[in-house]
Amino acid sequence: MTQASASGNPTSQPTSSYRVPLARFAATVPSTEIRPFSSGWATAGIALLAIAFGIFALGEWSWAAGTGAGLVVAPICLALTFFVLRRPISDERSFDLGGLLLASLAFRLLASYPRFLSATDAHVYDSDGAVFADDFRKLVFTNIDVGNAPVPGTGVLRIIAGLVHVLTDSNFFGSTLVFGFLAFWGCWFFYRAFVTAIPDGDHRRYARFIFLWPSLLYWPTSIGKESWMVFTAGMVALGAARLLNRSRGGYVLIGSGMLLCALVRPHVALLLVVALAVAFFVGRRHDDRPQGQFSLAGLSKVIGIVMLIVAGSLLAPATASFLHVDDLSTNSITNAIENTQARTDQGNSAFSAVNPNSPLGYPAAVITVLFRPLPGEVSGISGLLSGLEGLALLAFVATSWRRIWTALRRLRSQPYLTFAVSFVAMFTYAFAALSNFGILSRERVQVLPFLFVLLALPLAFRRTEQALGAIRSPN
């Protein structure tokens, strides 16, 4: 129905399909495109790179730290990284993705120096890796002796260190930088997974979280499990996003990432499999085919579920062996949790772990695994920095409650979100057994990229308020 306006021309009355609010949303998008490497992030990245290279030079020729290899390895890795990513960097025009990546890599190079000087486990990986590298250069890949190191587990990481040493001529600091770049690529996989699976999300916000969060810049910049797990979990996340979004390459990425992850930490690989299975079962795919018509998407979902069941059946015994239990029954898991608490309840960073097997214990476990230590719980400079980071993360979660609330209405329509939420929920239960803040701070880097998904969802409530305001006052 129409009615006459003051000028005598008919005008339409607003209906339920009124679209002006969408135009209002579009008006919030920057009208000018941002060129790559044109922001302050790029300037900061260049300055930090100069500082990092200066430190590497001083470490080699003045401080006897043996960091001269960084002057060769770092430029090569930087050049390869930006050559491969030149297309996605140029395609992103809403924010300076290239400058952000440059700053992230510069921060990682700076963090690699103190991580290198304070390395503990990395020294073992380096010494064993150098021995393995001598055999690998001769194409001898049999009769590899990892000693008492478990396989899967630490023993496999020593072999991986040997493969990296082949590329760096068994240089400790050079291999340290390669592992740091692997962690960066893992973060890139997580970012691409978020962009692929949640196209209406706040991509700039997620990029800042994933590329600039202190723990992700510091802990995975050494030869160790943290960098490897970020790398492999990122592969799985990108594969899951493509598979759940019906894009190509999902199965290859998931299979490769799961295998590489299981070689070092099969229990984390099992958590990823179960989380992905939950996303498959809960997620709802939009299908416009006529009723009764055969759907390749439905067949693909069935195949995916079968493959996840097979993967879970293979990972379950490997996880049980890794945890030194006979099976994954409730009693065995409880015993594994108690043993883990006894092993980690040592040192100045030890604390009394909470029991997640109760309605009150599980929320306490979530707070502990995701946010603690808080300021005052651990002494020293490193304890203070960890406490401030935990407090900052808690503040981000508290102020992002609108974004988190949005997840409840998206769990079925966006299965990747279900995948992320499921992994966070299971990870907090599994790692609640840790009773040492130092270990917990390092292990947390595996779950942070999934938690950041919730913090970068659209502000649905705010948009709803804007839409109502636009309908009431269209002028």
N, C-alpha and C positions, 0 to 999 in steps of 0.2 A: 504494500500500500504506500502511496505517496501523499504528500501534503504540499500546499503552495508556500513558497518562501515569500519574504517581503518584496522581492522583485517580481513576483508572479511566476517564477519558474518552479517546477516541481522538484522536490528534494526527497531522497530516500531516508526512511527511518532506520536507526541502527538495529541490526539483528544480532542473533547469537554468533554469527560468523564474522563479526566486525573485525577488521584487520589493521586498524590504525595503530594499536599497541605494538604490533610487529615493526611498523615503521619507526615508532618511538625508540624501540630497542636498537634498530639499525643506526639511529642517530648518535648512539653512544660509541659506535665504532669510529676510530680515527679516520678522518676523511682523506688524509695524506698517507701514502705508503712510506714505510720506513726502509731505507736502504740498508743492506747488510754492512756491518762493521762501521756504522755511523753514529753509534751512541757512546755514552761514557764507559760502558762495559768494555768496548774495544780498546779505548785509550788506557783503561786500567789494566787490561790484559797485556797490552804491549809493555807497559811499565813494569808489571810484575814478572813478565818473561825476562826482561833485561836484568832485573834483580836476581832471578833464579839462575840465569846463566853466569852472572857475576859470582854468586855463591858457589856454583859448581867449579868455576875456575880457581877461586880462592881455596876451596876444599882440596883441589888437586895440587896446587903449587905452593900454597902457604900453610895450610892446616894439616896436610898429610892425611886427608880423609879418603882419598882415592875416588873422587867424584868426577874426574875428567871425562869419563865415558859419557856423562850426561850431555856434554857439548856436542856429541855426535849422535847419540841415540835419540835425544829429545827433539832436535830439529827434523830428523828423519820421520819420527812418529807424528810430529805436528804436520809436516807436509803431506804425508799419506792420509791423515785424518781429514784435513780440510779439502784434499783432492776428492776423496770419496764422498764427502758430505756437501760438496759445492752446490748440487742441485737442490736438496731440501733447504739449504741455507738461503739460496736466492729465491726460492718459492715462498718463504715465510716473510710477509710484508707487514704484519700487524705489530711485530716487535723485532728487535735486533737479535735474532737467534745466533748469528755468527759471532757477534761481540760477546754474548753470554757464554758461548762455548769456549771462546778464546780465554775469557777470564777464568772459567772453570778449570781449563787445562793449566793455566798459569798458577792458580792456587794449588793444584795437585803437584806440580813440579816443586813448588816451595815446600809443601808438606812432606814430599819424599825425602828431603834432607834430614829433618829431625827423626823421621821414621827409620831412616837408614842408620843413623847414629845410635838409636835406642833399640835396634833389632835384637830379638832373642831367638825365637823359633826360626826366623829368616836365616840365621847363620847356619842352622842345621840343613835347611833346604838348599842353601848355597853350596855348602861343602859336598853334600851328597850329589847335588845336581851337577857339579863340576866333574865328579867321577863318572856319572852316567853320560855326560856330554862327550867324554873321550871315546866311549864305546859307540855312541850314536853317530859321531862323525865318521867312524869306520863302518857304519851301517850294521852294527851289531845290536840287535834289539831282543836278544834272548838271554836267559840266565841272569836276569836283573835281580840283584840282591838288595832288598830294602831293609834288611835286618829284622828287628822286632816291630817295625812300624806296621800298623794294620792296613790291609788292602780289602775292600775300599777304605779310604781314609788318608792318613798322613803319608803312607807309602806311595800312593798314587801322586800326591802333590810333589813329592821329591822327584818322581819321574818327569812330571810336567816341568819342574824347575830345570831338569836336565835338558829338556827339549828347548826351553827358552835360552839356556846357556849356549846351545849350539849357535843361536843367532847373535849372541853378544860376546862370543869368544870367552865364555866363562867369566865375564866381568860382573861382580856382585852388584855394583850400583846400576850398571846398564840393565841387568835383569830386573832390578827393583823398579826401574822406570817402565819397563815393558808390562809388568804386572799392574802398575798404576794405570797405564793406558787401556789394559783389558777391562779394568773396573770402569773407566770412562765409557767404553763402548757398551758395557752393561747398562749404564745409566742412559745412554742414547737409545738402546733397545726399549727400556722402560718408557722413555719419552714418546717414541714412535708408537708404542702400544697404546698409550693414553690418547694420542691424537687419532689413531685409527679407530679405537673402540668407543671413544666418547667425543664425537666431533663438536658438540656444543659446550664442551668443558672449557675451563679457563686455562688455555694452553700456556700462556705466559707465566701464570702463577705456578703451574706444575713444573715448568722448565726451571724456574728459579729455585723451587724446592729440590728437585732432583739433581741439579748441576751445582748448587751453591750451599747445600746443607753441610755444616761443618763435619759431622761424622762421616758422611760420604766422601768428603774431600780428604780426610785425614787417614782413617783406618785402612781403607783398601789401597793405599799407596805403598805397599811393601810386598815382598814375596810371602804370601800367606793365603790362608783359606778365604779370608774376607774378600779379597779382590777376585778370586776365582768364583766364589758363590754369587757375587753381584753380577759378574759376567754371564754365568750360566743361567741364573734366575731371570736375567733380562732377556735372554734368548727365549726361554719358555714363555715369558709374559708377552713378548711380541708375537710368538707363534699362537698363543691363546687368543690374542686380540684379532689376528687375521682369521683364525679358524672360526671363532664365534661371530665374526663379521663377514664370513663367506668370501674371504680374500685368499689369494694363492700363497703357497709357501708355509701355511700354518703347521701342517703335519711335520714337515722337514725341520722347522725350527724347534717344535716341541720335542720331537724325537732326539735331535742332536743335543738340545739343552738338557733334557732329562738324563741322557746317558752321561754327559760330562759332569752334571751335578751329582749324580749317584756315585760316580767314581770317587768323590771326595766326601760327600755327606749324603748318604742314601736316605737318612731320615727326613732331611729337608726335601729331597726329591719326592719322597712319598707324600709329604704334606702338599706339594704342588700338584701331584696327581689327584689326590682326594679333593682339593679345592677346585680343580678343573672339572672333575666329575660332578661336583655340586652345581657348578655353573651350567653344565650340560643338562642336568635334570631340571633345574629351576628355571633356566632361561627360556624365554619364549621368542621364537623367531617370527617376524612378520611374513606372511605368505599370501600373495594375491592370486594364487592359482585357483581355478574353479574347483568346487568341492568334488572329491572323488578322483581327481586327476593325480597321476603319479608324480611324486616330488623327489628330485635328486637331493634337495636340502634335507628332507627327512631321512633318506638313505645315508647321507653323509653323517647325520647326527647319530644314527645307529652304529655306523662303523666307528665313529669317534668314541662312543661309549664302550664298545667292545675292546678297542685298543687301550683305553684307560683301565679297564678291568684287567687286561693282560699285563699292562705295565705295573699295576698295583700288586698283582700276584707275584711278579718277579721282584719288586722292591721290598715287599713285606719280609721275606726271609733274610734279605740282605740287611734290612734295617734291624731286625732282631739280632743278627750276628754282630752288627756294628755296636748295638747297645748292650751286647753280652747277656742276652736273655734268650730263653728257649722259644718263645713265641711273643705275639703282641697282644696277649690277653690282659685283662685289667690288673691282675696280680703282678704279672711280669712288668707292665709299664710302671706300676707303683714302686716296685723294687728298683727299676732303672732310675726313677726320679730320686729315690732315697740315696742310691749310690752316687748320682751326680751331685746331690747336695753335699754329701760327705767329701767328695773330691774337690769341690770348689769352695768349701767353707774354710778358706785359709787366707792369710795375708791381711794387710791393712784395709783392703776393700771388701772384706767378707761381711756378710749380713745374714740374718735369719730369713731364709726363703719362706714364702707363703705357700700354703697348700691349696692348689686350684680345684680340688675335688669337693667343693662345697659351694652353695649359693653365695656365701659371703667371701669365700676364698678366691673364687674366679675373678670377680671385679678387682680385688686387691692384686691379683696376679697381672691383670691387664695394666694397672697403674705402674706396677713394678717393672714389667718387661718393656713397656713403651716409654716411660718417663723418668724413672729413677736411674741414678741418684739425683736427688734434688739438692739445692744449696744447703750446706751444713752437714750433709750425711757422709761426705768423704773429705778428708783434709788434703792439703797440698794444692798446687797450681792446677794440675790435671783434674783433680777432684772438683775444684771450683768451676773450671770450664765445662766439665761434664754436667755439673749441677745447673749451671746457667742454660746450657743447651736443653736439658730436660724441662726446665721451667719455661723456656721459650716455646718448646713443642707443645706443652700443656696449654699455654696461652693461645697458640694458634688453633688448637682443637676446640678450646672453649669459645673463641670468637668466631669459629666456623660452624657453629651449630646449625645454621640454616642450610649450609651446604651438606652437612652430614645427614640432616633430616630428609633432604632431597633423595638420599640413597634409598630410603624405604620404598619410594614410588618407582625406582628405576631398577630394582633387583632383577625383575623378570625381563624388562624391555632391553636392558643392557647387561648381558651375562658376564661381561668382563668385570663389571662392578661386583657381581656376586662372587666371581673368582677372587678378587682382591679382598673382599670382606671375609670370605671363608678362610683364606690363607692367614690373615691377621688374627682371626679368632683361634685358629689351631696353633699358630706359632706362639701366641701368648701362653697357651696351655702347656705346650711342649717345653718351652724355655723358661717357664716359671721355676723349674728345678734348679736353675743356676743361683748360687748364693754368693756371687762375687761381682761387685759393680764393675770392675775392670773388664772381666770377661763379658759381662752383659752389654757393656757399651760397644764392644767390638761386634758381638753377635747381632746386635740390633740393626746393623746396616742391611741385613737381609730382608727385613720386614718394612723398613721405612718407605721404600718406593711404593709399596702397596698401600700403606697408610696415607701417603700423600694424595692418592687418588681421591679419597674422601674429602680432602681439604681443597681440592680444585674443581669440585662440581659446580654447576651454575647456581646462582642465588635464586632459587625458584620463588621463595616468598617475596623477595624484593621485586622480582619481575611481575608477580601477580598483583602486588600493590600498584605498580606503575600501570599495568593494564587496566585495572579498575579506575585509576585516576584518569586515564586517557578516555575511557568510555564515558565517564561522568562529565569530563570537560574536554570534548573533542577539539575545541578551538584553542 
